[in-house]
Amino acid sequence: MLPASRRLRESETFRAAVRRGRRAGARTLVVHLARDEEPGPTRVGFVVSKAVGTAVVRNHVKRRLRHLARERLDTLPGSAVLVVRALPPASEASYAELGSDLDRCLDRVAR
């Protein structure tokens, strides 16, 4: 589980990260990374739409992504906002596939 201080919950911050952040995509997800004006820890938010599947499937995908993102928090720049958007193929992807797609996307946006 992500600590409360690392969770992104404000819709305006989600919107700002998606609009002005760097973006990279893979088969199962799209990542948006934006620098936050306010100093603080890197915060992470997730978008898993109904196109991914039923509520059970969406929650399963979200739990997997949350765990993967938590493992990679230390590699992200400080005071950044990361938004991870799951695509419909994420519902059928294995944990390893999601992890490799997330790593590939994070490498691209962190440059």
Secondary structure, 3 states (H helix, E strand, C coil): CCCHHHECCCHHHHHHHHHHCEEEECCCEEEEEEECCCCCCCEEEEEECHHHCCHHHHHHHHHHHHHHHHHCHHHCCCCEEEEEEECHHHHCCCHHHHHHHHHHHHHHHHC
